[in-house]
Amino acid sequence: MTHQEYVFVAYALAFSVMFAMAAKVWITSRSYRRQVEALAVVRRRPNREER
């Protein structure tokens, strides 16, 4: 394996790990945002005692 191939493989591995982590964070933030939106809807509703 030449130095150029080694560097190419190292960069490919680094970018694949960065892409995987970015995708994981994006998916996690989407589910977290849905939970926050659901809580906001529940909090906007008036309480049963106030009706």
C-alpha positions in Angstrom: 0.0 0.0 0.0 1.5 3.3 -1.1 1.4 6.4 1.0 -1.1 8.0 -1.3 -3.5 5.0 -0.9 -3.0 5.1 2.9 -3.9 8.8 3.0 -6.9 8.3 0.7 -8.2 5.5 2.9 -7.6 7.5 6.1 -9.6 10.5 4.7 -12.4 8.2 3.4 -12.7 6.7 6.9 -12.6 10.0 8.6 -15.3 11.4 6.3 -17.5 8.3 6.7 -17.3 8.6 10.5 -18.2 12.3 10.3 -21.1 11.6 8.0 -22.4 8.8 10.2 -22.2 11.1 13.3 -23.9 14.0 11.5 -26.7 11.7 10.4 -27.1 10.3 13.9 -27.3 13.9 15.4 -29.8 14.9 12.7 -32.1 12.0 13.4 -31.8 12.5 17.1 -32.6 16.2 16.8 -35.7 15.5 14.7 -37.1 13.1 17.3 -36.3 15.6 20.1 -38.0 18.4 18.1 -41.1 16.3 17.7 -41.2 15.6 21.5 -40.8 19.4 22.2 -43.6 20.2 19.8 -45.9 17.6 21.4 -45.2 19.1 24.8 -45.9 22.6 23.6 -49.3 21.5 22.3 -50.1 19.9 25.6 -49.0 23.0 27.5 -51.1 25.3 25.3 -54.3 23.4 26.2 -56.2 24.9 29.1 -56.4 22.9 32.3 -59.6 21.1 33.1 -60.1 23.1 36.3 -60.0 26.4 34.3 -62.8 25.4 31.9 
